[in-house]
Amino acid sequence: MNKPRALVVGMGIGGLATALRLHDIGWDSVLVERAAERRGAGYFVGMFGTGQAAATRLGMVDAIGNRTDPTSITYDVERDGRRRPGMGYGDLPGGPQLILRGDIEAALYDAVAPLAEMRFGTTPVAIEESADGVDVTLRTTTTTGTGETATTSEPSGETTERFDLVVGADGLRSTVRRLVFGPDADYLRPFHHIIGATILEEPVPGFRALDGVVLAEPGRSAWVFPFADHEPGLLFNYRTDDEDAQFRRPPIESLRKAFGPEPTGPVLGNLLDQFEAADDFLFDSVHQVVMPSWHTGRVVLLGDSAWCLTLYSGMGASSALAGADLLGTVLQRNHGNPARGLREWDMRLRPFIAGHQKNGRRDLVTFVPQTRRDKVTRTLTQTLLGNATGKRLMQRVFAPQFQEKSIDVAA
Ligand SMILES: Cc1cc2nc3c(=O)[nH]c(=O)nc-3n(C[C@H](O)[C@H](O)[C@H](O)COP(=O)(O)OP(=O)(O)OC[C@H]3O[C@@H](n4cnc5c(N)ncnc54)[C@H](O)[C@@H]3O)c2cc1C
């Protein structure tokens, strides 16, 4: 008997985890990725209990690893150089596993590569669904050169192929969503914040490589996330009323403007310089994706394309892993009837995702104080929590609020 065949669009965490899980339940997958090659380590990610449970079931938890350093100290700093020990991401209740996005992607990629067909430089350009299959036109682009020299891209062919299921795991600005469900504007909810993220080449002057650093001011912040055995991750955030203008000049110019006009001081100055020198960085606006349904009969969106929670929820990677794990479970249970499986999947995940979207909106202020009052509250809290007793107390008080991050929604 022929195995059912899925097209998985996107080789991020969601797409790779889906292909792995589909293989478990006896499906063949074709994975397509728009980029010409695999991407780099990315940025800091905290993986909470939900993701840890799904990664364990997928057999990936050891391969993903853990870069948490228990001796790390995170300092709140001011531009003038004042610093005080505060609370780091790893101190949060729920014991998030501190890693890089690339740790999850690399572990999944190595597991999936022998099991599925993978095509880089390939994207869907048309999707036609009927009762017994989905016809997808795929366009492949040949890129000349690799890495930074990969400048020439030419269409090298289009094929139309039939699949039993299409999984759009192609991120915030998903092509599958646009082709099947409609324009981005119908689903993207802007946060009016911009992020710039990269990996630091060297520790922040005056701090150990395994120290975290946070400079938080009303409407803007810079975070340095330390790892046990890797260069730290850097994250800038700032609020803006004019997102489009931020992309009309080089990212570093937008960042310097957003963090000006006051003198930067030594820490912020160094972080901006390091961002400017970085070859690989992310500079993007922050949006949630809110949709009334994530599927049709044979097309389903998963991960950021379906429900982008934003980095402020700390649950995007975890929910992509859990979503992929659960998708395999429902398709297996509803063998021969993917539409019923997708309905069950959507119903099961929806309250969980809605909760984390709410938390993402609430927790923005933790990353970026919105007002002077938020800044004062942050300073007071950090002062109270900057020692072992304060951290233990905080973990007890806030434990219930963080329990949702450990729900094993795919069990
Ligand atoms: C700075 C930052 C910090 C974060 N911190 C955390 C955290 O602490 N904890 C956490 O759980 N989550 C965090 N997240 C969120 C998490 O990284 C994402 O939710 C998760 O990586 C989403 O995975 P995905 O596979 O759904 O999408 P993506 O990672 O966006 O992957 C989509 C893939 O599809 C490809 N693609 C796009 N369009 C096409 C196309 N047309 N055809 C083919 N391929 C296509 C892309 O190139 C990409 O490879 C953070 C995010 C950011 C930006």
The ligand as a MOL file (V3000), in Angstrom:
LIG
                    3D

  0  0  0     0  0            999 V3000
M  V30 BEGIN CTAB
M  V30 COUNTS 53 58 0 0 0
M  V30 BEGIN ATOM
M  V30 1 C 14.4940 37.0470 18.9850 0
M  V30 2 C 13.5660 35.8950 19.2380 0
M  V30 3 C 13.5860 35.2550 20.4750 0
M  V30 4 C 12.7500 34.1720 20.6980 0
M  V30 5 N 12.7750 33.5660 21.9180 0
M  V30 6 C 12.0130 32.4770 22.1270 0
M  V30 7 C 12.0630 31.8010 23.3820 0
M  V30 8 O 12.7610 32.2130 24.3090 0
M  V30 9 N 11.3090 30.6750 23.5250 0
M  V30 10 C 10.5300 30.1850 22.5160 0
M  V30 11 O 9.9040 29.1250 22.6810 0
M  V30 12 N 10.4240 30.8380 21.3430 0
M  V30 13 C 11.1530 31.9690 21.1230 0
M  V30 14 N 11.0670 32.6220 19.9300 0
M  V30 15 C 10.1020 32.1560 18.9230 0
M  V30 16 C 10.5930 30.9510 18.1320 0
M  V30 17 O 11.9270 31.1520 17.6870 0
M  V30 18 C 9.6810 30.7430 16.9530 0
M  V30 19 O 8.3440 30.7250 17.4060 0
M  V30 20 C 9.9740 29.4400 16.2450 0
M  V30 21 O 11.3350 29.3740 15.8500 0
M  V30 22 C 9.0720 29.3530 15.0220 0
M  V30 23 O 9.3950 28.2700 14.2520 0
M  V30 24 P 8.6190 28.0130 12.8910 0
M  V30 25 O 9.2100 26.7600 12.3450 0
M  V30 26 O 7.1590 28.0730 13.0970 0
M  V30 27 O 8.9470 29.2640 11.9500 0
M  V30 28 P 10.3080 29.8550 11.4160 0
M  V30 29 O 11.4060 29.6840 12.3810 0
M  V30 30 O 10.0090 31.2320 10.9400 0
M  V30 31 O 10.6710 28.9390 10.1540 0
M  V30 32 C 10.0230 29.1050 8.9290 0
M  V30 33 C 10.8920 28.5150 7.8330 0
M  V30 34 O 10.1440 28.5720 6.6150 0
M  V30 35 C 10.9710 29.1170 5.5900 0
M  V30 36 N 10.0870 29.7470 4.6140 0
M  V30 37 C 9.4830 30.9480 4.7140 0
M  V30 38 N 8.7460 31.1680 3.6080 0
M  V30 39 C 8.8910 30.0820 2.8170 0
M  V30 40 C 8.3680 29.7200 1.5490 0
M  V30 41 N 7.5570 30.5320 0.8720 0
M  V30 42 N 8.7270 28.5260 1.0150 0
M  V30 43 C 9.5760 27.6940 1.6880 0
M  V30 44 N 10.0920 27.9840 2.8890 0
M  V30 45 C 9.7460 29.1630 3.4480 0
M  V30 46 C 11.8850 30.0900 6.3250 0
M  V30 47 O 13.0410 30.3710 5.5600 0
M  V30 48 C 12.1890 29.3140 7.6030 0
M  V30 49 O 13.2580 28.4140 7.4310 0
M  V30 50 C 11.8680 33.7280 19.6890 0
M  V30 51 C 11.8330 34.3870 18.4590 0
M  V30 52 C 12.6580 35.4640 18.2350 0
M  V30 53 C 12.5930 36.1620 16.9120 0
M  V30 END ATOM
M  V30 BEGIN BOND
M  V30 1 1 1 2
M  V30 2 1 2 3
M  V30 3 2 2 52
M  V30 4 2 3 4
M  V30 5 1 4 5
M  V30 6 1 4 50
M  V30 7 2 5 6
M  V30 8 1 6 7
M  V30 9 1 6 13
M  V30 10 2 7 8
M  V30 11 1 7 9
M  V30 12 1 9 10
M  V30 13 2 10 11
M  V30 14 1 10 12
M  V30 15 2 12 13
M  V30 16 1 13 14
M  V30 17 1 14 15
M  V30 18 1 14 50
M  V30 19 1 15 16
M  V30 20 1 16 17
M  V30 21 1 16 18
M  V30 22 1 18 19
M  V30 23 1 18 20
M  V30 24 1 20 21
M  V30 25 1 20 22
M  V30 26 1 22 23
M  V30 27 1 23 24
M  V30 28 2 24 25
M  V30 29 1 24 26
M  V30 30 1 24 27
M  V30 31 1 27 28
M  V30 32 2 28 29
M  V30 33 1 28 30
M  V30 34 1 28 31
M  V30 35 1 31 32
M  V30 36 1 32 33
M  V30 37 1 33 34
M  V30 38 1 33 48
M  V30 39 1 34 35
M  V30 40 1 35 36
M  V30 41 1 35 46
M  V30 42 1 36 37
M  V30 43 1 36 45
M  V30 44 2 37 38
M  V30 45 1 38 39
M  V30 46 1 39 40
M  V30 47 2 39 45
M  V30 48 1 40 41
M  V30 49 2 40 42
M  V30 50 1 42 43
M  V30 51 2 43 44
M  V30 52 1 44 45
M  V30 53 1 46 47
M  V30 54 1 46 48
M  V30 55 1 48 49
M  V30 56 2 50 51
M  V30 57 1 51 52
M  V30 58 1 52 53
M  V30 END BOND
M  V30 END CTAB
M  END
